[in-house]
Amino acid sequence: MLAASFQRSLKLTAPLIRSFSTRSVLLNGVPNARPSPKDHAVKDPKVLAKRAQAKKAKQKQSPSLHPLYMEVPTAMRYMRAAEVGQPAKKTTVSIQLTVLPEKGSTPLQGKIFFPKAIKDNKAIVFTSDEDVRAKLFALDERILVGGSDLVEQIQSGAVDVSKFNQSYATPEMVAFLRPIARVLGPKGLMPTAKRGTVSDDIVSLIEENFGAFNFKQKGNLLSIPVARCDFSDEEVIRNIQAASEAVYACQPPGTKKPNLIGQCCLSSTLGPAVVIDFKN
């Protein structure tokens, strides 16, 4: 009798037990998967064009209308206050430009010759020409010149390439640089014809580029270090003017698809970012 009552209780409680499944619920035979964020993205061409137009209009407006706009001397007060106690060489002041490229336009790139150098340039030159070596030795003491002997010194670690920021070579030395390509490459010091750092007239090439800062647009941004916090306001302004002239000169008059150079922010390593008038 007890067994019969126990069986009846099992029948009563059985419907209360729910089955568990790891399979997703099927809706009309299709698994109900979580929607992708891409499904929520706006794909209407008209909406996208309207957004792009609004963004372009915002970048075209006068910098003085921005709530964070400051004159350079005022902005430098905030930069210097934020960098108090930091070594001068670590207080880099940079500008960051917003660039809105047109379809098919080329990225902005070029070189700047700053009136006040931010850091001392040091170059490695690979050449087997003794006359060229003599000219470069006399040109500047910050230029290290050598041939296969210099390659061996770099390969053995006798020469620390991290102390240099430029590298050049004559054509006959390019094949001898392969053993140290993994040393020079990651530091951007591998001379190549594509980058314009390999030439027969190496002396003229170095004279034209030794004091220059090379810049290149990455994505929609262009970042350029222009000063340090120990520079005077006048030195900072002159360097920014040199950067402005070089950037706008990248697009010669009559360019069919010029890049729109938008707002410019000035900031330091630890300081805030403020908007400045980069063009004027």
C-alpha positions as CSV (number, residue, x, y, z in Angstrom):
1,M,0.0,0.0,0.0
2,L,2.9,2.3,0.8
3,A,4.5,1.4,-2.5
4,A,1.3,2.3,-4.4
5,S,1.0,5.7,-2.7
6,F,4.7,6.4,-3.4
7,Q,4.2,5.7,-7.1
8,R,1.1,8.0,-7.2
9,S,3.2,10.8,-5.6
10,L,5.9,10.4,-8.3
11,K,3.3,10.7,-11.1
12,L,2.0,14.0,-9.4
13,T,5.5,15.5,-9.1
14,A,6.9,14.4,-12.5
15,P,5.3,17.3,-14.5
16,L,7.1,19.8,-12.2
17,I,10.5,18.6,-13.4
18,R,11.8,20.7,-16.3
19,S,14.2,19.4,-18.8
20,F,17.5,21.2,-19.5
21,S,19.1,21.7,-22.9
22,T,22.1,23.5,-24.1
23,R,20.7,24.0,-27.6
24,S,19.3,27.4,-28.6
25,V,15.6,27.8,-29.0
26,L,14.4,27.3,-32.5
27,L,12.2,29.9,-34.0
28,N,10.7,28.9,-37.4
29,G,13.5,26.3,-37.6
30,V,16.3,28.9,-37.2
31,P,18.4,29.1,-34.0
32,N,17.7,32.2,-32.0
33,A,21.3,33.4,-31.8
34,R,22.4,36.7,-30.2
35,P,22.3,39.5,-32.8
36,S,25.6,41.0,-33.9
37,P,26.4,44.6,-33.2
38,K,26.9,45.0,-36.9
39,D,23.1,44.4,-37.4
40,H,22.4,47.6,-35.5
41,A,24.9,49.7,-37.5
42,V,23.3,52.3,-39.8
43,K,23.6,51.2,-43.4
44,D,21.4,53.8,-45.0
45,P,23.7,55.8,-47.5
46,K,21.7,59.0,-46.9
47,V,22.1,58.8,-43.1
48,L,25.8,58.0,-43.5
49,A,26.3,60.9,-45.9
50,K,24.5,63.3,-43.5
51,R,26.7,62.2,-40.6
52,A,29.9,62.7,-42.7
53,Q,28.7,66.1,-43.8
54,A,28.0,67.1,-40.2
55,K,31.5,65.9,-39.1
56,K,33.1,67.8,-41.9
57,A,31.2,71.0,-41.0
58,K,32.4,70.6,-37.4
59,Q,36.0,70.3,-38.5
60,K,35.7,73.3,-40.7
61,Q,34.5,75.7,-38.0
62,S,36.9,78.2,-36.5
63,P,39.0,76.9,-33.7
64,S,38.1,79.9,-31.6
65,L,34.5,78.6,-31.3
66,H,35.6,75.4,-29.6
67,P,35.1,75.5,-25.8
68,L,38.7,74.2,-25.2
69,Y,40.3,76.8,-27.5
70,M,43.4,78.6,-26.1
71,E,46.2,80.7,-27.4
72,V,49.5,78.9,-27.5
73,P,51.1,80.9,-24.6
74,T,48.1,80.2,-22.4
75,A,48.0,76.5,-23.4
76,M,51.7,76.2,-22.5
77,R,51.0,77.4,-18.9
78,Y,48.8,74.3,-18.4
79,M,51.4,72.0,-20.1
80,R,54.2,73.2,-17.9
81,A,52.1,73.0,-14.8
82,A,51.2,69.3,-15.6
83,E,54.9,68.4,-16.2
84,V,56.3,69.9,-13.0
85,G,59.0,67.6,-11.7
86,Q,59.5,65.8,-14.9
87,P,62.9,65.7,-16.8
88,A,62.9,68.2,-19.7
89,K,63.6,65.6,-22.3
90,K,60.4,63.7,-21.3
91,T,58.1,66.7,-21.5
92,T,57.2,66.4,-25.2
93,V,54.6,68.8,-26.5
94,S,52.8,67.4,-29.5
95,I,50.1,68.5,-31.9
96,Q,47.4,66.1,-33.2
97,L,45.5,67.0,-36.3
98,T,42.2,65.5,-37.4
99,V,42.4,64.7,-41.2
100,L,39.3,63.9,-43.2
101,P,40.5,62.3,-46.4
102,E,38.5,62.4,-49.6
103,K,38.0,59.1,-51.5
104,G,41.1,58.4,-53.5
105,S,43.3,61.0,-51.8
106,T,46.8,60.3,-50.7
107,P,47.9,60.4,-47.0
108,L,49.7,63.5,-45.8
109,Q,53.5,63.0,-45.5
110,G,56.6,65.1,-45.6
111,K,59.4,66.6,-43.6
112,I,59.7,69.6,-41.2
113,F,62.8,71.6,-40.4
114,F,62.1,73.0,-36.9
115,P,63.8,76.3,-36.0
116,K,64.4,74.9,-32.5
117,A,65.3,71.2,-32.6
118,I,63.4,69.0,-30.2
119,K,66.2,66.4,-30.0
120,D,69.6,66.0,-31.4
121,N,69.7,63.9,-34.6
122,K,72.3,61.1,-34.8
123,A,72.8,59.2,-38.1
124,I,74.5,56.0,-39.2
125,V,75.9,56.0,-42.7
126,F,77.0,52.8,-44.5
127,T,79.4,53.4,-47.4
128,S,82.6,51.9,-48.8
129,D,83.7,55.1,-50.5
130,E,86.6,56.6,-48.6
131,D,86.1,60.1,-50.1
132,V,82.5,60.1,-48.9
133,R,83.6,59.0,-45.4
134,A,86.0,61.9,-45.2
135,K,83.4,64.4,-46.2
136,L,80.8,63.1,-43.7
137,F,83.4,63.0,-40.9
138,A,84.0,66.8,-41.6
139,L,80.2,67.5,-42.0
140,D,79.0,66.6,-38.5
141,E,80.5,64.7,-35.5
142,R,77.0,63.2,-34.8
143,I,77.3,61.1,-38.0
144,L,78.8,57.6,-37.6
145,V,80.2,56.4,-40.9
146,G,81.5,53.0,-41.9
147,G,81.4,50.1,-44.3
148,S,81.5,46.3,-43.6
149,D,83.4,47.0,-40.4
150,L,80.5,49.0,-39.1
151,V,78.1,46.2,-40.0
152,E,80.2,43.7,-38.0
153,Q,80.3,46.1,-35.0
154,I,76.5,46.4,-35.0
155,Q,76.1,42.7,-35.4
156,S,78.3,42.0,-32.4
157,G,76.6,44.6,-30.3
158,A,79.6,46.9,-30.1
159,V,77.6,49.8,-31.5
160,D,74.2,50.5,-29.9
161,V,71.9,51.6,-32.7
162,S,69.2,52.8,-30.2
163,K,71.2,56.0,-29.9
164,F,70.6,56.8,-33.6
165,N,67.4,58.0,-35.3
166,Q,68.5,58.2,-38.9
167,S,70.3,55.8,-41.3
168,Y,71.6,56.1,-44.8
169,A,73.5,53.9,-47.3
170,T,75.1,53.9,-50.7
171,P,73.8,51.3,-53.2
172,E,76.8,49.0,-53.0
173,M,76.3,48.5,-49.2
174,V,72.6,47.4,-49.3
175,A,73.4,43.7,-49.8
176,F,75.8,43.8,-46.8
177,L,73.1,45.0,-44.5
178,R,71.0,41.8,-44.5
179,P,72.7,40.3,-41.5
180,I,71.7,43.3,-39.3
181,A,68.2,43.8,-40.9
182,R,66.5,42.5,-37.8
183,V,68.5,44.9,-35.7
184,L,67.9,48.0,-37.8
185,G,64.4,47.2,-39.1
186,P,62.4,47.4,-35.8
187,K,63.9,50.8,-35.0
188,G,63.2,52.2,-38.5
189,L,66.9,52.4,-39.3
190,M,67.0,50.0,-42.3
191,P,68.1,52.1,-45.4
192,T,65.9,51.4,-48.4
193,A,65.5,53.1,-51.8
194,K,61.7,53.2,-51.2
195,R,62.2,55.5,-48.2
196,G,64.7,57.6,-50.0
197,T,67.6,56.7,-47.7
198,V,69.8,55.0,-50.3
199,S,71.6,57.2,-52.8
200,D,74.8,57.5,-54.8
201,D,75.0,61.2,-53.7
202,I,74.8,60.4,-50.0
203,V,76.4,63.6,-48.9
204,S,73.7,65.8,-50.5
205,L,71.0,63.5,-49.2
206,I,72.2,63.8,-45.6
207,E,72.6,67.6,-45.9
208,E,69.0,67.9,-47.0
209,N,67.5,65.5,-44.4
210,F,69.8,65.4,-41.4
211,G,67.9,68.1,-39.4
212,A,64.4,67.2,-40.7
213,F,61.5,65.5,-38.9
214,N,59.6,63.1,-41.1
215,F,55.8,62.9,-40.6
216,K,53.1,60.7,-42.1
217,Q,49.4,60.5,-41.7
218,K,48.0,57.4,-39.9
219,G,44.3,56.8,-40.4
220,N,42.5,60.0,-39.8
221,L,45.2,61.5,-37.5
222,L,48.5,63.2,-37.9
223,S,50.6,63.5,-34.8
224,I,53.8,65.7,-34.7
225,P,56.0,66.5,-31.7
226,V,56.7,70.2,-31.9
227,A,58.5,71.2,-28.6
228,R,59.3,70.5,-25.0
229,C,58.0,72.3,-21.9
230,D,61.4,74.0,-21.4
231,F,61.0,75.8,-24.7
232,S,60.0,79.5,-24.6
233,D,56.6,80.5,-25.9
234,E,58.2,82.1,-28.9
235,E,60.2,78.9,-29.7
236,V,57.0,76.8,-29.5
237,I,55.1,79.1,-31.8
238,R,57.8,79.2,-34.4
239,N,58.0,75.4,-34.4
240,I,54.2,75.1,-34.8
241,Q,54.4,77.6,-37.7
242,A,57.1,75.5,-39.3
243,A,54.9,72.4,-38.9
244,S,51.8,74.2,-40.3
245,E,53.7,75.4,-43.4
246,A,55.0,71.9,-44.0
247,V,51.7,70.1,-43.6
248,Y,49.7,72.5,-45.8
249,A,52.5,72.4,-48.4
250,C,51.8,68.6,-48.8
251,Q,48.8,69.6,-50.8
252,P,49.9,71.7,-53.7
253,P,47.4,74.2,-55.2
254,G,45.1,72.6,-57.7
255,T,44.9,69.2,-56.0
256,K,41.7,67.5,-57.2
257,K,41.1,65.6,-54.0
258,P,42.7,67.4,-51.1
259,N,42.5,66.2,-47.5
260,L,40.5,68.3,-45.2
261,I,42.8,69.4,-42.3
262,G,40.5,69.8,-39.3
263,Q,40.9,70.8,-35.7
264,C,44.3,70.7,-34.0
265,C,45.0,69.8,-30.4
266,L,48.1,70.7,-28.4
267,S,49.1,68.4,-25.5
268,S,52.0,67.2,-23.5
269,T,53.0,63.9,-22.1
270,L,51.0,64.4,-18.9
271,G,49.1,67.5,-19.7
272,P,45.6,68.1,-21.1
273,A,44.7,68.5,-24.7
274,V,43.5,72.0,-25.9
275,V,42.5,73.3,-29.3
276,I,44.7,75.8,-31.0
277,D,44.7,77.7,-34.3
278,F,47.1,75.6,-36.4
279,K,46.6,77.3,-39.8
280,N,47.0,80.9,-38.6
